[in-house]
Amino acid sequence: MIDSSQNKVLTSLVAAGAMTLLAGCQTGAPAAGPVVQASDRSAINGAIQLALETRASGESESWQNPATGMHGTVTPLRTYQSAIGIYCREYEVSVMRDGSGEASRDAACRDSDGQWKDGS
């Protein structure tokens, strides 16, 4: 169980981790890969929650956004306990559109409400 100060730290890590996770996809530069829209982020975040909660390490959860043509997978890579005893999982997110794509890795830890929040 985490207390409110630890929850504040995890909440801050969520914002920082989410920005880091998707930053490479948002540059808009031609060689940087697909540009992720807000609706894509929503689909990705839903797939992250589902994959971390229900998939074994190495088993992917697919996501797609028909409105933008974006799609990809979320794959949990390993499960561990943080230094303060919180269960965490490393995972990889792939983002694809029109044959172009990229993948990034991050970690999320389960908060007191049972949600997976970015951070390690």
C-alpha positions as CSV (number, residue, x, y, z in Angstrom):
1,M,0.0,0.0,0.0
2,I,1.4,3.4,-0.9
3,D,0.8,6.6,1.1
4,S,-0.3,9.9,-0.3
5,S,3.3,11.2,-0.6
6,Q,4.3,8.1,-2.6
7,N,1.1,8.5,-4.7
8,K,2.1,12.1,-5.5
9,V,5.5,10.9,-6.7
10,L,3.9,8.2,-8.9
11,T,1.4,10.7,-10.3
12,S,4.3,13.0,-11.2
13,L,6.1,10.1,-12.8
14,V,3.0,9.3,-14.9
15,A,3.1,12.7,-16.5
16,A,6.9,12.6,-17.1
17,G,6.8,9.1,-18.3
18,A,4.0,9.5,-20.7
19,M,5.6,12.6,-22.2
20,T,8.9,10.7,-22.6
21,L,7.2,7.6,-24.0
22,L,5.5,9.5,-26.8
23,A,7.9,12.4,-27.3
24,G,9.7,10.7,-30.2
25,C,6.4,10.2,-32.0
26,Q,5.4,13.8,-31.7
27,T,8.3,15.7,-33.3
28,G,6.6,15.9,-36.7
29,A,10.0,15.5,-38.4
30,P,9.7,13.3,-41.5
31,A,12.2,10.7,-40.2
32,A,10.8,10.6,-36.7
33,G,8.0,8.2,-37.5
34,P,4.2,8.7,-37.1
35,V,2.8,11.7,-35.3
36,V,0.7,10.6,-32.3
37,Q,-2.6,12.4,-31.9
38,A,-4.6,12.8,-28.6
39,S,-7.0,10.0,-29.7
40,D,-4.1,7.7,-30.4
41,R,-2.7,8.4,-26.9
42,S,-6.1,7.4,-25.5
43,A,-6.0,4.1,-27.4
44,I,-2.4,3.5,-26.3
45,N,-3.1,4.2,-22.7
46,G,-6.1,1.9,-22.7
47,A,-3.9,-0.9,-24.2
48,I,-1.2,-0.2,-21.6
49,Q,-3.7,-0.7,-18.7
50,L,-5.1,-3.8,-20.3
51,A,-1.8,-5.4,-21.2
52,L,-0.2,-4.8,-17.8
53,E,-3.2,-6.1,-16.0
54,T,-4.0,-9.2,-18.1
55,R,-1.0,-10.2,-20.3
56,A,1.9,-12.4,-19.3
57,S,5.4,-11.1,-20.0
58,G,6.1,-11.4,-23.8
59,E,2.4,-11.5,-24.7
60,S,1.2,-8.5,-26.7
61,E,-2.0,-6.5,-26.6
62,S,-3.0,-4.8,-29.9
63,W,-4.4,-1.3,-30.2
64,Q,-5.7,0.7,-33.1
65,N,-7.3,4.0,-33.9
66,P,-9.3,3.8,-37.1
67,A,-9.8,7.6,-37.2
68,T,-6.0,8.2,-37.7
69,G,-4.9,4.8,-39.1
70,M,-2.5,4.4,-36.2
71,H,-2.0,0.9,-34.6
72,G,0.5,-1.0,-32.6
73,T,1.0,-3.2,-29.6
74,V,1.8,-3.1,-25.9
75,T,4.0,-5.9,-24.7
76,P,4.8,-6.4,-21.0
77,L,8.5,-7.5,-20.7
78,R,9.0,-8.2,-17.0
79,T,7.4,-7.8,-13.6
80,Y,9.3,-6.7,-10.4
81,Q,8.9,-5.0,-7.1
82,S,10.2,-1.5,-6.7
83,A,12.5,-0.4,-3.8
84,I,9.4,0.6,-1.8
85,G,7.6,-2.8,-2.5
86,I,5.2,-1.7,-5.3
87,Y,4.6,-4.1,-8.1
88,C,5.9,-2.7,-11.4
89,R,6.2,-3.9,-15.0
90,E,8.5,-3.0,-17.8
91,Y,6.8,-2.8,-21.2
92,E,7.3,-1.9,-24.9
93,V,4.9,0.1,-27.0
94,S,4.9,0.0,-30.8
95,V,3.3,2.8,-32.9
96,M,2.8,2.2,-36.6
97,R,1.1,3.9,-39.6
98,D,1.6,3.5,-43.3
99,G,4.6,1.1,-42.9
100,S,6.4,3.6,-40.6
101,G,6.7,3.1,-36.9
102,E,8.8,3.1,-33.8
103,A,8.9,1.4,-30.4
104,S,9.7,2.6,-27.0
105,R,10.2,1.0,-23.6
106,D,8.9,2.3,-20.2
107,A,7.9,1.0,-16.8
108,A,4.7,1.4,-14.8
109,C,3.8,0.6,-11.2
110,R,0.5,-0.2,-9.7
111,D,-0.9,2.5,-7.5
112,S,-3.2,2.2,-4.5
113,D,-6.3,2.3,-6.8
114,G,-5.0,-0.6,-8.9
115,Q,-4.1,1.6,-11.9
116,W,-0.8,1.3,-13.6
117,K,1.1,4.5,-13.5
118,D,4.4,5.3,-15.4
119,G,7.5,5.3,-13.3
120,S,9.9,2.8,-11.8
